[in-house]
Amino acid sequence: MLRVTKNVKRQAEYDVILDDWHEAGLRLPSAVRCDKMMAVDESDVDWEEPKWGRLTPHDAMRVVEMLHHMHNDGVVVKPF
C-alpha cells in the first residue's frame, strides 16, 4: 500500500501528482508518495466498502512507472 497526501505543494522527488484525483474519488488534489510504502495483509482490507479512492488506469500507470524508475535507481523504500 502506498501513502497518498493532499499536500501537493510539497512535492517530493518520488511523488506522483494525480491528474485524475477527482475521478479517483478523492476530495482534494492529491499525490501518491511512492517512497512511503506499507505492507498490509489482504485480509485486513475491506474490499467491499473501501474508504479510499481508486486510481484511474492513467494515474496507476504513472505510479507503476515511478516505482520502476525507483527500482532501477536502486532506491530503498523504508516502510512508514
Buried (B, 14 or more C-beta within 10 A) or exposed (E): EBBBBEEBEEEEEBBBEBEBBBBBEBEEBBBBBBBBBEEEEEEEEEEEEEEEBEBBEEBBEBBEEBBEEBEEEEBEBEEE
